[in-house]
């Protein structure tokens, strides 16, 4: 993926605005487009558990819980934008986030969590970047050009690209067999033979 400055300059050029030479130059082009970039990244990362924007880490115990539903408190991973799951010794458990801590019952450790984090630009796939470009262009149209209709069109295009990116991301794992009702199979005479 492009660097933040490169992506912002692409969006500024496509919306008919002046380019910026350096980050944080204080000009309106940087302020508006950088704000749109940051909001777009957060929106996109929060919209799905993307494979490229996650990591599995071991959580460190912080202490005993004051919440009567849980016995232990663990530190949330640094830089985490959200948790996908928490497991103890490989098994899913009941957990919750209160404040910036993870509450669960696991006095002996062995706690792992899959969390969402801000990925490095080179790890971001092309369709995700295309959706981000649309969101930044929408911010430029709205904040710099005062063109609400073009901004709305860019947001709609971003949603379409997000749907494509989700579909592509979902293909990057093993296929899970969909539920089949053996009762309905028996009723309609469908016989499943095991492979030889």
N, C-alpha and C positions, 0 to 999 in steps of 0.2 A: 504494500500500500504506500501511497505517497506520504510524505511527512505532513505535519499539520500545516506548515506554511505553504507547501506546494498545493495541497488540497484547497486551502482558503484562496490562494491566488487563482486557481482554476475557476472556483466559484465566482470570485470577483470579476474575472474576465468574462465569464459566460453571462453575467448579469449587467454588464456594461459599466462596471465601477473601476476605480483606480486600484492598481495592485499595491501591495505593501512590500517593502524591501527587507524588513526585519520584524521578528515577532515583538509584540508589546510596544509598538511605536507610539501608542496613545491616540492615534488617529481614529476617526469614526469608522473607517473601513475595517481596521483591525478589531476594534471594540465590538462591533456588531457581528462580524463573521466569526470571531473567536467565541463569542457567547453562543452563537448558533451551533458551532462545532461541538462545544462542550455539552450543550443541551442535547444535541443529536446523538453523540456517543452514549450518554447516559440513557436516553430513550431506547436506543437500539440494543444496548447490552441488557437492559432491564426487560426487554420484550420477549426474550427466550433464553434458555440455557444453551448458548452456543458452545460447541465443542472447543473452539479456538480461544474462548474467553473464560476458561475454567481451569482449575487445578485442584488436585486432591492433596490435602495436608493433614498432618497430625496436630490435634488441638492440645494445648497445655492447660492443665487444671489450675484454676484460680483459687478455689476454696469451696466451702460448703454453701449450699443454697439457703436463702431466707424465704424462698417460695415453697409452700408446703407440698406442692405437686412434684417437686424435683429435689434430689439430694445434693447435686453437684453443680458447680459453675465452672465453665471453661472460657478461656480467652477466645474471642472471635479472631479469625486470621487478619493480619495486618493488610490494609489496602482492599479488603473484601467489599464488594458492592452488594453481596447477597449470598445466601447459602442455598444449595440445591438439595443436599441431603447430609445427614449425620448418621454415622454407624459406630457401633462399639463391637470390637473384635469381628468386624465384617458383617454384623447383623444390624438391620435397621432398627432404630429406637425412636421413642417419642421424645421430642425436643422442642424448644422454643427460644427465641431471641428476646431478651429483655434488656433495653438499653444497648450496650455494646458487648453483651455477654451471651454465651450459649448455655442454657439451662437444660439439664438432663440427669438421668440416674446412671452414673458410671464412676463409682469411687475408686476403681482399680486402673483407670486409664484405658488405653487402647482405643481412643476416640479419634476417628478420622472424619473429615468433612470435605465435601466438594463445594467449592465456592467460586463465585463470579468475580473476576478481576479485570482491570483495564489491560487489554493486550497491547503488546508492542505493535507499532504500525505495520511491520513486515509480516506479522502473523494474521492480519485481517484479510479475509478473502475478498475477491473482486466484487461480488454482488453486494456484500455488506458495505463496501466502500461506495458503490454506486448509490445505494440508499442514503448513505451519509451525505454525499454530494448534493442530492436532492434536498435534504433537510437544511444544509448550509445555504444553498441557493434560495430556499424559501425564506430563511432569515435575512438574506441580503435584499431580496425583493421587498420584504416587509419593512425592514429597518432602515435601509439606505434609499431604496427607490420609491417607497410608499405605494407599492403596487400589490394590493391585497389579492386580486384575482390570480396573478402569476404565483404569488406565495401559496395560495390554496391549491393551484394546479401542481406545484412542486411537491407539496405534502401528499397529495393523492398519488403522484408518481412514486414517491418514497414508499408508501404503503404497498404498492404493487411490487416494488423491488424487494421489500422486506419479505413478502410472501414467497417470492422466488428464492431468496437467500435461505429462508426457513426450510423450504422443500429440499434444497441442495444440501443443507446442513444435516437434515434428517436422513439422507442417503449415506452418510459417512459412518454408519454403524452396522452391526450385524442385523440381519432381517429377523424380526420377531414374528412368530407365527400368530396369526389372528385367531381369536376364539372361534371354535367350531362346536356347535351343539351336537353331541353324539345322539341325543334323543331325536333331533330333527333329521340327522343323517339316517338313523334307523327307520324313521317314519317314511322318508322318501327313497329308501333303498340305496343310499350312498354307502359304499363299502370302501373303507380306506385300508389299503394294503401297505404293510411296512416294506421298505426297500430291502432288497436281497443283496 
